[in-house]
Amino acid sequence: MIHYSQYDKDPGIYPTSSFIASLLGANKILIAGHSDPDGDALGSATALALALRDRGKEVKVGHIGRITPNLFFLMDPKELFFELPYNGSYLGEIDLLVFVDCHGPERVWQDLGHQEFLALPPFLVIDHHQYDGKIDGPIDIFHDPIASSTGELICRLLKAGDFTFTAPIVRALLTAIVSDTNFFTQTNATASALKEAGDLVALGGNLEDINVRLNYSWSIGRMRLLSQSLNSLELYCNGQLATMLLTAEMLRAADATLEDADGFVDYPRGIEGVLLAVFFKEVGRGKVKVSMRSRHPVSAREIAQAFGGGGHVMASAYTELTPFAQEAKERFLNGICRFFEVAK
Ligand SMILES: [Mn+2]
């Protein structure tokens, strides 16, 4: 027998009043998500920026790396700061940095040195990733590793701070939550995530509109690229491991961009019996980005950590220093065997 009263109590963590005071105490704010921001990072940054502007703050959203074009509806690209330098003169005008969907500046600027770190303006962190150690440097942190998404945390923050949920804020927050829960189909689609999403729908949020924008707005180049990339699909470890490649040559042949390959890792993941899907993407500058998705009992996070990366238990990534996806795959296969002991 379920007593609804038990579910009325939101189990989530809320920001403290001093966290909100730090946020509202600043006037010129820059919000940044992790590099190559996804729907959660950009949706969360956008929603928070719009809410703070409604309170009279001067707020900018900046980022490093690539944004897939299907996310541009969140905020006019003209309003976004692209490729922020960590030592740019713009920082002198900023009272407060807010890092969302990551634990701090080193997830935005990968080659940030210690001196540059110390020279940054004061910063806050809002995040739902798991950490093994202490977080360096923020004046305050609003962190809940159980939360589905940073979007869910921004919902709680806006409620706690008595902000107004305007239509663009609602849309940005729903986009953030559906992006990280894959439209409520993963284990992180918790009662708390659905409760926040339910509140957003009650406020006029339109899931169909967001689904069309996120999943049915791709270029023909993406489809050509997908057909090439799918040809590279291979199975290992009795069908428990699936790999797929994306090369610079495929990009040229399909007349597509790297952004067009977003989410391709979901294809090898969709094969019955696959516990780990790995996608090797040549990203230029002598690097291959390796994205992983796993099913229980395989931890994509643990495997990514063994290769110097990180992420969530079921979704993680690392970077391999080689220009060739095939070479990154060979190195991966050489190092992977021990992780599949648990799955036998
Ligand atoms: Mn996230």
Boltz pocket constraint, residues with backbone or C-beta under 6 A from the ligand:
constraints:
  - pocket:
      binder: B
      contacts: [[A, 40], [A, 41], [A, 101], [A, 128], [A, 148], [A, 149], [A, 150], [A, 180]]
      max_distance: 6.0
